Amino acid sequence: MIRRIAMIVSTAALVGCIQARPAAYTGQTPPLPAVRALLGYSVEGRPIESFTFGHGPAPVLVLGGFHGNEQASVYVAEELVSMLNGSPTLLAGRCVVVVPNVNPDGYVRDTRKNVRGVDLNRNFPTGNWVPSDPRDGSHGGPASLSEPESQIVLDLVRHLEPGLIISIHSISRNRQCNNFDGPGEAVAALMATHNGYPVKPSIGYPTPGSFGTWAGRELGIPTITLELPRPAPAEECWATNREALVAAIQHEPAQSVALGK
Ligand SMILES: [Zn+2]
C-alpha cells in the first residue's frame, strides 16, 4: 500500500511544512503537491515516512498504524494522502503532514505491538507512564521512549509544533468514537457531524504513556484519537471518515503550540 502512494508523490525532500519545497518541475510530468520524507526507521529497519502538503504554521498532523493490527488506520491515512494529492484545494491553505504507518514492523505481522513487544501508544514520556509486565497486552516498554518508532513521532511533533493532531486507530465494533485529549473537543464534535461517532474525552480505560496523553493533555495540542470500528472493512472506514477528516483539516483556527524546543 505504501508503495502505491510512492508512485504518485514527488521525490524526497525536507520534512516539515515551513521547510518543504515543491519538487523541481522537469517538464516530463506535472508537479504533485505531496512532499515525501523519510523520518527514520523501525526496529527492523523499515522506513517510516511522512507526506507533507502545503506550507504554513500550525500544521495538521495525521498518524496511522500506531497499532500494527489496526490496519484500517493505515488504509485511511493512505487514502487521505491520495485524495489530497488529487485535490489539493481541499487543503484550504492549510499544511497537512500524514504519517500513514507509524509501526511498520507490527503492520507486517498484524500485531498490536512493535517487534520488541512494546505498545507504542504506551511508550510516551507522560507523567503517568508506569513499568509493566512485558506479557501485558499494552506493555509500555522498559522505559518511556525506548522504541525508535515512538522517538520518531516525538521528534516530529516537536519539530512541527502542530495545531491539530489526528491519530487513527481501530476498536471493537460499536465502540468507535472521536476520542479527544487536550483542547480537542470542538474538532471531535465537528468530525462527529460527518462520521456520526460519539465524542468521548476518555476511551474508557487507563492509557498510561499514551500518545494522546502526552500530546493532548501534557503539551496542550488538540489531539483526536479517531477510533474506527473493527472489523469494518477499511474501504467503509474511509468512506465514513473522508468528510470528517476534510472538515478537521479545514477547521479554523489552528495555532501552533509553542513546545519550547
Ligand atoms: Zn489502537
Boltz pocket constraint, residues with backbone or C-beta under 6 A from the ligand:
constraints:
  - pocket:
      binder: B
      contacts: [[A, 66], [A, 67], [A, 70], [A, 121], [A, 168], [A, 169], [A, 170]]
      max_distance: 6.0
